[in-house]
Amino acid sequence: MKPETISFFDRVYEVVRLVPHGRVTSYGAIATYLGAARSARMVGYAMNASHTKDVPAHRVVNRKGLLTGKFHFDGTNLMQQLLQNEGIVVIDNQIQDFEKVFWNPSKEL
């Protein structure tokens, strides 16, 4: 499929599938990578709609490393548990050492 025929949500999912195990990215970093820097909220909407797809949505957090999307996961702590299973330390919904585990698609791809 040509990039112009792929929906924004599908383009978001393609990027999120590339986030390495044990790393996280942000809504804004994905939006910027896709050339839509002001569309971080749309990336969030895409993550909310991604649960029936093979997308590691738990690896996408806000720009401060907060688990703002956790309420869209089944169970109260599923997002945190998935991250912790990958070795990411989360305390009070905040990723610790955020700068060390942050993956920026604009710099990595």
C-alpha positions as CSV (number, residue, x, y, z in Angstrom):
1,M,0.0,0.0,0.0
2,K,1.2,3.5,-0.8
3,P,1.8,5.7,2.3
4,E,-0.8,8.2,1.2
5,T,-3.5,5.4,1.2
6,I,-2.7,4.2,4.7
7,S,-4.8,5.7,7.4
8,F,-3.2,7.8,10.2
9,F,-4.1,5.2,12.8
10,D,-2.5,2.5,10.7
11,R,0.7,4.6,10.3
12,V,0.7,5.0,14.1
13,Y,0.4,1.3,14.5
14,E,3.3,0.7,12.1
15,V,5.6,2.9,14.3
16,V,4.4,1.5,17.6
17,R,5.1,-2.1,16.4
18,L,8.8,-0.9,16.0
19,V,9.2,0.2,19.6
20,P,11.8,-2.2,21.0
21,H,11.0,-4.5,23.9
22,G,11.9,-2.7,27.2
23,R,11.7,0.7,25.7
24,V,8.9,3.3,25.5
25,T,8.0,6.3,23.3
26,S,5.5,9.1,23.6
27,Y,2.4,10.2,21.7
28,G,4.2,13.4,20.6
29,A,7.3,11.6,19.4
30,I,5.2,9.4,17.1
31,A,3.2,12.3,15.9
32,T,6.3,14.3,15.1
33,Y,7.9,11.3,13.3
34,L,4.7,11.0,11.1
35,G,5.0,14.7,10.2
36,A,2.0,15.7,12.3
37,A,3.7,17.2,15.3
38,R,0.5,18.7,16.6
39,S,-1.4,15.4,16.5
40,A,-0.3,13.8,19.8
41,R,-3.9,13.5,20.9
42,M,-4.8,11.7,17.6
43,V,-2.0,9.2,18.4
44,G,-3.6,8.7,21.8
45,Y,-6.9,8.0,20.1
46,A,-5.2,5.5,17.8
47,M,-3.7,3.8,20.9
48,N,-7.2,3.6,22.5
49,A,-8.5,1.9,19.4
50,S,-5.6,-0.5,19.1
51,H,-6.5,-3.2,21.6
52,T,-7.9,-5.6,19.0
53,K,-4.7,-5.3,16.9
54,D,-1.3,-6.6,17.4
55,V,0.1,-3.3,18.7
56,P,2.2,-3.0,21.9
57,A,0.2,0.1,23.0
58,H,1.6,-0.2,26.6
59,R,4.9,1.2,25.3
60,V,3.4,4.6,24.5
61,V,3.2,7.1,27.3
62,N,3.0,10.8,27.6
63,R,5.9,13.2,27.2
64,K,6.7,13.0,31.0
65,G,6.7,9.2,31.2
66,L,3.3,9.0,32.8
67,L,1.0,6.1,32.1
68,T,-1.9,8.3,31.0
69,G,-3.4,5.5,28.8
70,K,-3.6,2.9,31.5
71,F,-7.4,3.3,31.9
72,H,-7.9,1.9,28.4
73,F,-6.3,-1.5,29.4
74,D,-8.2,-4.4,30.9
75,G,-7.5,-4.4,34.6
76,T,-6.4,-1.5,36.7
77,N,-2.6,-2.2,36.4
78,L,-2.2,-4.1,33.2
79,M,-0.3,-1.4,31.4
80,Q,2.2,-1.2,34.3
81,Q,2.5,-4.9,34.6
82,L,3.3,-5.3,30.8
83,L,6.0,-2.6,31.2
84,Q,7.4,-4.1,34.3
85,N,7.5,-7.5,32.5
86,E,9.8,-5.8,30.0
87,G,12.1,-4.5,32.8
88,I,10.8,-1.0,33.0
89,V,10.4,0.4,36.5
90,V,7.1,2.2,37.2
91,I,6.4,4.0,40.4
92,D,3.1,5.9,41.0
93,N,2.3,5.6,37.3
94,Q,5.6,7.2,36.4
95,I,8.3,5.5,34.4
96,Q,11.6,5.7,36.2
97,D,14.8,6.6,34.3
98,F,12.5,7.8,31.5
99,E,15.3,9.3,29.4
100,K,17.2,6.0,29.4
101,V,14.3,3.9,28.2
102,F,12.8,6.5,25.8
103,W,12.8,5.5,22.1
104,N,12.5,8.4,19.7
105,P,11.4,7.1,16.2
106,S,12.8,10.3,14.6
107,K,16.3,9.4,15.8
108,E,16.1,5.6,15.7
109,L,14.4,5.1,12.3
